[in-house]
């Protein structure tokens, strides 16, 4: 069973954080080890808003500190991550 929206989220994280195939974006957290600095954070939030066609408010954007919290933020903006396969 796949979830295209989660796959898209992985792709956004991979692109914004410039992650190679050996790094799992679902493990990403802010910090030098992941190249997730303040500029990457703003870029990530902007990319999520663009990709999912949502608006993420400032307080919510500041709460994004992991892949899971990014999924929660996008879901709170109205995107359902329930698997399309069933």
C-alpha positions as CSV (number, residue, x, y, z in Angstrom):
1,X,0.0,0.0,0.0
2,X,1.4,3.4,-1.0
3,X,0.5,6.9,-0.2
4,X,1.3,9.3,-3.0
5,X,1.0,12.4,-0.7
6,X,3.6,10.9,1.7
7,X,5.8,10.1,-1.3
8,X,5.4,13.7,-2.4
9,X,6.4,14.9,1.1
10,X,9.5,12.7,1.0
11,X,10.4,14.1,-2.4
12,X,10.0,17.7,-1.2
13,X,12.2,17.0,1.8
14,X,14.8,15.2,-0.4
15,X,14.9,18.1,-2.8
16,X,15.0,21.0,-0.3
17,X,17.5,19.4,2.0
18,X,19.5,18.1,-1.0
19,X,19.5,14.5,0.4
20,X,21.1,11.6,-1.4
21,X,19.5,8.2,-1.8
22,X,21.3,7.0,1.4
23,X,19.4,9.5,3.6
24,X,15.8,8.9,4.7
25,X,14.0,12.2,4.7
26,X,11.6,10.8,7.4
27,X,14.6,11.0,9.8
28,X,15.4,14.6,9.1
29,X,15.6,17.2,11.9
30,X,16.9,20.7,11.9
31,X,20.6,21.0,12.2
32,X,23.9,21.0,10.3
33,X,23.9,17.2,10.0
34,X,20.8,17.5,7.7
35,X,21.5,20.9,6.1
36,X,18.3,22.0,7.7
37,X,19.1,25.6,8.8
38,X,16.8,28.6,8.9
39,X,17.0,29.3,5.2
40,X,16.3,25.7,4.4
41,X,13.3,25.8,6.9
42,X,11.8,28.8,5.1
43,X,12.4,27.1,1.7
44,X,10.9,23.8,3.0
45,X,7.7,25.5,4.3
46,X,7.4,27.4,1.0
47,X,7.8,24.2,-1.0
48,X,5.2,22.4,1.1
49,X,2.8,25.2,0.6
50,X,3.4,25.3,-3.1
51,X,3.3,21.5,-3.6
52,X,0.2,20.9,-1.5
53,X,-1.5,24.2,-2.4
54,X,-2.0,25.2,1.2
55,X,-1.1,28.1,3.5
56,X,0.8,27.3,6.7
57,X,0.6,30.0,9.3
58,X,3.7,31.3,11.1
59,X,3.1,29.5,14.4
60,X,2.5,26.2,12.6
61,X,5.6,26.7,10.4
62,X,7.7,27.2,13.5
63,X,6.5,23.9,14.9
64,X,7.8,22.0,12.0
65,X,10.9,20.3,13.5
66,X,10.7,16.8,11.8
67,X,9.1,15.0,8.9
68,X,6.2,13.9,11.1
69,X,5.5,17.5,12.3
70,X,5.6,18.6,8.6
71,X,3.0,16.0,7.8
72,X,0.9,17.3,10.7
73,X,1.2,20.9,9.6
74,X,0.1,20.1,6.0
75,X,-2.7,17.9,7.4
76,X,-3.8,20.8,9.6
77,X,-3.9,23.0,6.5
78,X,-6.5,20.6,5.0
79,X,-4.6,17.8,3.2
80,X,-5.6,14.3,4.0
81,X,-2.8,11.7,4.2
82,X,-5.1,8.7,4.4
83,X,-3.9,6.2,1.8
84,X,-5.5,6.4,-1.5
85,X,-5.2,2.6,-1.9
86,X,-7.7,1.8,0.8
